[in-house]
Amino acid sequence: MKYREELIEIANLMVATGKGILAADESNPTCGKRFDQINLESSENSRRRYRNMLFTTPHLEDYISGVILFDETIRQSTFDEIPFPKYLASKGILPGIKVDTGAKELALHKNEKVTEGLDGLRNRLIEYRSLGAKFAKWRAVITIGDGIPTDACIEANAHGLARYASLCQEQGIVPIVEPEVLMDGDHSIETCFKVTEKAQKALFKQLEIQNVLLEGIILKPSMVISGTECVEQASIDLVASETVRCLKNNVPRCVPGIAFLSGGQSDELATSHLHLMNEKFKAELPWELTFSYGRALQHPAIMAWYGKDENESNAQKILHYRAKCNGLASKGEHCKVFEKELV
């Protein structure tokens, strides 16, 4: 493989000890919903201002190894006119890019989705690499409900993830593969475990079929957790142990790291789950367990920023604080005493 050593090196940098990934790849409509919370109109300039605030946070590189960008953002610059990918790289942060085009209705399968974006992906990856992207992300969505997920949904999404991953590696870009089992629903943690395991098994089977170099990928899974409407919510301890058990059953040892998505969890809960996994199991695991959070990192910062320049410094301190909490959690060193400290 042409880029074998480069892929392995980048993948390991992405999950460097004590660091994780900031997901800032919200589509424009999703960014608009977040801006609605602070009564800010979503425009190209306001989105640039927001991302500029996030990326120029002092010492962000202490706890953030990479940032996932959106197509608009990878083409934008800081207010000092430094392209965002170049600016991030200057801080030792790897620039990444979201490349899927969204989850669409899966034909003949009610309430199920398949992620699209393979058409033209090779040429887009060539351009993204020229713009500075070192890694990419593709999200598959698995919904638990009455009679779903079906085998068709799981297999279609696993195949799409593997095709995407092989195209990325062909261009020297590390693929983040993200099979997300949604928290929405009233399902138990036991049901979530079964579905998550099935999705992970199908994914790694397809990655093998497509000749994907497992040493040059990052897995971005959802945690094994109770549905949001489940009457009995699993404890932090059970979520940690069941999530790790699922990974040990299904993820090859040669994968360098696992960067969890927060999936709608609160800021502190996502951190607590990550901390307990590492505190209890880090010594026995072959991979780094870290974070690739979007909302769970950004939400406190955006609420502090509120679209106002005079709030920028405080918002950056809050983002750095959340990144520090999760960086410590990825080493099993986070604790609730630290969580209660002021910024």
C-alpha positions as CSV (number, residue, x, y, z in Angstrom):
1,M,0.0,0.0,0.0
2,K,1.4,3.4,-1.1
3,Y,0.7,5.3,2.1
4,R,0.9,2.5,4.6
5,E,3.4,4.1,7.0
6,E,1.8,7.5,6.8
7,L,-1.6,6.2,7.6
8,I,-0.3,4.3,10.6
9,E,1.6,7.3,11.9
10,I,-1.4,9.7,11.5
11,A,-3.9,7.2,13.1
12,N,-1.6,6.9,16.1
13,L,-1.3,10.7,16.4
14,M,-5.1,11.0,16.4
15,V,-5.3,8.8,19.5
16,A,-2.2,10.1,21.3
17,T,-2.4,9.5,25.0
18,G,-4.4,12.2,26.8
19,K,-5.9,13.7,23.6
20,G,-9.0,13.4,21.6
21,I,-10.8,14.8,18.5
22,L,-13.1,17.9,18.3
23,A,-15.9,17.2,15.9
24,A,-16.7,20.6,14.4
25,D,-18.2,19.2,11.2
26,E,-21.8,20.2,11.6
27,S,-23.7,20.8,8.4
28,N,-25.0,24.3,7.8
29,P,-28.6,23.4,8.9
30,T,-27.3,21.7,12.1
31,C,-25.1,24.7,12.8
32,G,-28.2,26.8,12.3
33,K,-30.1,24.9,15.0
34,R,-27.3,25.5,17.4
35,F,-27.3,29.2,16.6
36,D,-31.0,29.3,17.2
37,Q,-30.3,28.6,20.8
38,I,-28.4,31.9,21.1
39,N,-30.5,33.9,18.7
40,L,-27.8,34.2,16.1
41,E,-28.5,34.1,12.4
42,S,-26.5,31.3,10.6
43,S,-24.5,32.8,7.8
44,E,-21.2,32.0,6.2
45,N,-19.6,34.8,8.3
46,S,-21.2,33.8,11.6
47,R,-20.2,30.2,11.1
48,R,-16.7,31.4,10.4
49,R,-16.6,33.5,13.5
50,Y,-17.8,30.6,15.6
51,R,-15.2,28.2,14.2
52,N,-12.5,30.8,14.5
53,M,-13.4,31.2,18.2
54,L,-13.2,27.4,18.7
55,F,-9.9,26.8,16.8
56,T,-8.0,29.7,18.2
57,T,-8.6,28.6,21.8
58,P,-5.2,29.0,23.6
59,H,-3.5,25.7,24.3
60,L,-6.3,23.6,22.7
61,E,-3.6,21.3,21.3
62,D,-2.8,20.2,24.9
63,Y,-5.9,18.0,24.7
64,I,-7.1,18.0,21.1
65,S,-5.2,15.9,18.5
66,G,-7.5,16.6,15.5
67,V,-10.5,18.6,14.4
68,I,-13.2,17.4,12.0
69,L,-14.1,20.1,9.6
70,F,-17.1,20.7,7.2
71,D,-16.6,21.4,3.5
72,E,-17.3,25.1,4.0
73,T,-14.9,25.3,7.0
74,I,-11.9,23.6,5.4
75,R,-12.0,26.4,2.7
76,Q,-12.3,29.2,5.3
77,S,-9.5,31.1,7.1
78,T,-8.9,32.7,10.5
79,F,-9.4,36.4,10.8
80,D,-5.6,36.7,10.3
81,E,-6.3,35.1,6.9
82,I,-4.6,31.8,7.7
83,P,-6.5,28.8,6.2
84,F,-8.1,26.9,9.0
85,P,-6.3,23.6,8.1
86,K,-2.9,25.4,8.0
87,Y,-3.6,27.2,11.3
88,L,-4.6,24.0,13.0
89,A,-1.5,22.2,11.7
90,S,0.7,25.0,13.0
91,K,-0.6,24.2,16.5
92,G,0.1,20.5,16.1
93,I,-3.6,19.6,15.5
94,L,-4.5,17.4,12.6
95,P,-7.2,18.8,10.2
96,G,-9.9,16.3,9.1
97,I,-13.0,16.4,6.9
98,K,-16.5,15.0,6.9
99,V,-17.0,13.4,3.5
100,D,-20.4,11.7,3.6
101,T,-23.4,13.5,2.2
102,G,-25.9,12.4,4.9
103,A,-28.1,9.5,5.9
104,K,-31.0,9.0,3.5
105,E,-34.0,6.7,3.5
106,L,-33.1,3.1,2.8
107,A,-35.2,2.0,-0.1
108,L,-38.0,-0.5,0.9
109,H,-37.0,-0.3,4.5
110,K,-39.3,1.9,6.6
111,N,-37.6,4.0,9.3
112,E,-34.1,3.0,8.3
113,K,-31.3,5.0,6.7
114,V,-28.2,4.4,4.7
115,T,-25.4,7.0,4.4
116,E,-24.7,8.3,0.9
117,G,-21.6,10.0,-0.6
118,L,-19.6,7.4,-2.5
119,D,-20.2,8.9,-5.9
120,G,-17.3,11.2,-6.8
121,L,-15.6,10.6,-3.4
122,R,-12.2,9.7,-4.9
123,N,-11.9,13.1,-6.6
124,R,-13.2,14.9,-3.5
125,L,-10.6,13.2,-1.4
126,I,-7.8,14.2,-3.8
127,E,-9.0,17.8,-3.3
128,Y,-9.3,17.6,0.4
129,R,-5.8,16.2,0.7
130,S,-4.6,19.2,-1.3
131,L,-6.4,21.4,1.2
132,G,-4.6,19.8,4.1
133,A,-6.9,17.1,5.3
134,K,-5.1,14.2,7.1
135,F,-8.2,12.2,8.0
136,A,-11.8,11.9,7.2
137,K,-15.1,10.9,8.8
138,W,-18.2,9.0,7.5
139,R,-21.2,8.4,9.8
140,A,-23.6,5.5,9.5
141,V,-26.9,5.6,11.5
142,I,-28.5,2.5,13.0
143,T,-31.9,3.0,14.6
144,I,-33.4,0.5,17.1
145,G,-37.2,0.1,17.0
146,D,-40.0,-2.3,16.2
147,G,-38.4,-4.9,13.9
148,I,-35.4,-2.8,13.2
149,P,-32.5,-2.6,12.5
150,T,-32.8,-5.2,9.7
151,D,-29.9,-7.1,8.3
152,A,-30.2,-5.0,5.1
153,C,-29.6,-1.8,7.0
154,I,-26.6,-3.1,9.0
155,E,-25.0,-4.6,5.9
156,A,-25.6,-1.7,3.6
157,N,-24.1,0.7,6.1
158,A,-21.1,-1.6,6.8
159,H,-20.4,-1.9,3.1
160,G,-20.6,1.9,2.6
161,L,-18.2,2.5,5.5
162,A,-15.7,0.0,4.1
163,R,-15.9,1.4,0.6
164,Y,-15.3,4.9,2.0
165,A,-12.4,3.7,4.1
166,S,-10.7,2.0,1.2
167,L,-11.0,5.2,-0.9
168,C,-9.6,7.3,1.9
169,Q,-6.6,5.0,2.4
170,E,-5.9,5.0,-1.4
171,Q,-5.4,8.8,-1.1
172,G,-3.3,8.6,2.2
173,I,-6.2,9.8,4.4
174,V,-7.0,8.0,7.6
175,P,-10.7,7.1,7.7
176,I,-12.7,7.4,10.9
177,V,-15.4,4.7,10.6
178,E,-18.5,5.6,12.6
179,P,-21.3,3.0,13.0
180,E,-23.6,5.0,15.3
181,V,-26.4,3.1,17.1
182,L,-28.8,5.9,18.1
183,M,-29.8,6.4,21.7
184,D,-33.4,7.4,20.6
185,G,-36.0,4.9,21.7
186,D,-37.1,2.9,24.8
187,H,-34.7,-0.1,24.3
188,S,-32.7,-1.6,27.1
189,I,-29.0,-1.6,27.4
190,E,-29.1,-5.4,26.6
191,T,-30.8,-4.6,23.2
192,C,-28.3,-1.9,22.5
193,F,-25.5,-4.4,23.2
194,K,-26.9,-6.9,20.7
195,V,-27.4,-4.3,17.9
196,T,-24.0,-2.6,18.5
197,E,-22.2,-6.0,18.4
198,K,-24.0,-6.9,15.2
199,A,-23.1,-3.6,13.6
200,Q,-19.4,-3.9,14.6
201,K,-19.1,-7.5,13.4
202,A,-20.6,-6.5,10.0
203,L,-18.3,-3.5,9.8
204,F,-15.0,-5.4,10.4
205,K,-16.1,-8.1,8.0
206,Q,-16.6,-5.6,5.3
207,L,-13.4,-3.7,6.1
208,E,-11.5,-7.0,5.6
209,I,-13.3,-7.7,2.3
210,Q,-12.3,-4.2,1.0
211,N,-8.6,-4.7,2.0
212,V,-8.7,-1.8,4.5
213,L,-5.5,-1.5,6.6
214,L,-6.9,-1.8,10.1
215,E,-3.7,-0.2,11.6
216,G,-4.6,2.9,9.7
217,I,-8.2,3.5,10.8
218,I,-10.0,5.0,13.8
219,L,-13.2,3.4,15.1
220,K,-15.8,6.0,16.3
221,P,-18.6,3.9,17.9
222,S,-21.5,4.8,20.1
223,M,-21.4,3.6,23.7
224,V,-23.6,0.7,24.7
225,I,-26.3,2.6,26.6
226,S,-30.0,2.5,27.5
227,G,-32.4,4.2,25.1
228,T,-33.3,7.7,26.1
229,E,-36.9,6.7,26.8
230,C,-36.1,3.4,28.6
231,V,-37.6,3.3,32.0
232,E,-34.5,1.7,33.5
233,Q,-31.4,3.7,32.7
234,A,-28.2,1.8,33.0
235,S,-25.6,3.0,35.5
236,I,-22.3,4.6,34.5
237,D,-20.5,1.4,35.7
238,L,-22.7,-0.9,33.5
239,V,-22.4,1.4,30.4
240,A,-18.6,1.3,30.8
241,S,-18.3,-2.4,31.3
242,E,-20.8,-3.3,28.5
243,T,-19.2,-0.9,26.0
244,V,-15.8,-2.4,26.7
245,R,-17.1,-6.0,26.5
246,C,-18.6,-5.3,23.1
247,L,-15.4,-3.8,21.8
248,K,-13.3,-6.8,23.1
249,N,-15.7,-9.1,21.4
250,N,-15.5,-7.4,18.0
251,V,-12.6,-5.0,17.4
252,P,-9.3,-6.5,16.2
253,R,-6.3,-5.7,18.4
254,C,-4.4,-4.0,15.5
255,V,-6.8,-1.0,15.4
256,P,-4.9,1.8,17.0
257,G,-7.7,3.6,18.8
258,I,-11.4,4.1,19.5
259,A,-12.7,7.6,19.7
260,F,-16.3,7.6,21.1
261,L,-19.1,9.8,19.9
262,S,-21.2,11.4,22.6
263,G,-24.4,10.7,20.8
264,G,-26.6,13.1,22.7
265,Q,-25.2,12.5,26.2
266,S,-24.7,15.4,28.5
267,D,-21.3,16.9,28.7
268,E,-20.5,15.5,32.1
269,L,-22.0,12.0,31.5
270,A,-20.0,11.5,28.3
271,T,-16.9,12.3,30.2
272,S,-17.8,10.1,33.1
273,H,-18.4,7.1,30.9
274,L,-15.1,7.6,29.2
275,H,-13.3,8.0,32.5
276,L,-14.7,4.9,34.0
277,M,-13.8,2.7,31.0
278,N,-10.2,3.8,31.2
279,E,-10.0,3.7,35.0
280,K,-11.3,0.1,35.1
281,F,-10.0,-1.4,31.9
282,K,-7.1,0.6,30.4
283,A,-4.4,-1.7,31.5
284,E,-6.0,-4.7,29.7
285,L,-7.0,-3.1,26.4
286,P,-4.9,-3.1,23.2
287,W,-6.3,0.2,22.0
288,E,-6.5,3.8,23.2
289,L,-10.0,4.7,24.3
290,T,-10.6,8.4,23.7
291,F,-13.2,10.9,22.5
292,S,-14.5,12.5,19.3
293,Y,-17.1,14.7,20.7
294,G,-19.1,17.5,19.0
295,R,-21.9,18.8,21.2
296,A,-20.4,17.4,24.4
297,L,-17.4,19.7,23.9
298,Q,-19.0,22.6,22.1
299,H,-22.3,23.2,23.9
300,P,-21.0,24.9,27.1
301,A,-18.7,27.1,24.9
302,I,-21.4,28.2,22.4
303,M,-23.7,29.1,25.3
304,A,-21.0,31.2,26.9
305,W,-20.0,32.8,23.6
306,Y,-23.6,33.8,22.6
307,G,-22.3,35.2,19.3
308,K,-20.6,38.2,21.1
309,D,-17.0,39.1,20.6
310,E,-16.7,40.2,24.3
311,N,-17.5,36.7,25.4
312,E,-14.9,34.9,23.3
313,S,-12.2,34.6,25.9
314,N,-14.5,33.1,28.5
315,A,-16.0,30.7,25.9
316,Q,-12.5,29.5,24.9
317,K,-11.7,28.9,28.6
318,I,-14.8,26.7,28.9
319,L,-13.9,24.8,25.7
320,H,-10.4,24.2,27.0
321,Y,-11.8,23.0,30.3
322,R,-14.1,20.5,28.7
323,A,-11.2,19.3,26.5
324,K,-9.1,18.9,29.6
325,C,-11.8,16.9,31.4
326,N,-12.0,14.5,28.5
327,G,-8.3,14.4,28.0
328,L,-7.9,13.3,31.6
329,A,-10.8,10.8,31.2
330,S,-9.0,9.2,28.3
331,K,-6.2,8.4,30.7
332,G,-8.6,7.3,33.5
333,E,-7.4,10.2,35.6
334,H,-10.6,12.4,35.5
335,C,-12.6,12.7,38.7
336,K,-15.8,14.4,39.8
337,V,-13.8,16.7,42.2
338,F,-12.0,18.1,39.1
339,E,-15.3,18.4,37.3
340,K,-16.6,20.8,40.0
341,E,-13.6,23.1,39.8
342,L,-14.2,26.5,38.3
343,V,-12.6,27.4,35.0
